[in-house]
Amino acid sequence: HYGLAVGEIPRNRVFFSHAILQDEIFEIPGATVAPRFSDNPLVTGEPHVIFCADILLRAPNGA
């Protein structure tokens, strides 16, 4: 399963806010035990995220 069927989430509570700060893939292999994410509402409640991988996509011109 992929994607989320949730309403608005504050930017500081979503995983991709960390991914956009780096050029490599951002991976959370164990969200339930990761200190930065274990108390995140997306981990503790629906959809109970346990793994997440994000990567920033850039256009060829860098935008």
Secondary structure in CASP SS format (residue, H / E / C, confidence):
PFRMAT SS
TARGET T0000
AUTHOR 0000-0000-0000
METHOD secondary structure of the structure
MODEL  1
H C 1.00
Y C 1.00
G C 1.00
L C 1.00
A C 1.00
V C 1.00
G C 1.00
E C 1.00
I C 1.00
P C 1.00
R H 1.00
N H 1.00
R H 1.00
V C 1.00
F C 1.00
F H 1.00
S H 1.00
H H 1.00
A H 1.00
I C 1.00
L C 1.00
Q C 1.00
D C 1.00
E C 1.00
I C 1.00
F E 1.00
E E 1.00
I E 1.00
P C 1.00
G C 1.00
A C 1.00
T C 1.00
V C 1.00
A C 1.00
P C 1.00
R C 1.00
F C 1.00
S C 1.00
D C 1.00
N C 1.00
P H 1.00
L H 1.00
V H 1.00
T H 1.00
G C 1.00
E C 1.00
P C 1.00
H C 1.00
V C 1.00
I C 1.00
F C 1.00
C E 1.00
A E 1.00
D E 1.00
I C 1.00
L C 1.00
L C 1.00
R C 1.00
A C 1.00
P C 1.00
N C 1.00
G C 1.00
A C 1.00
END
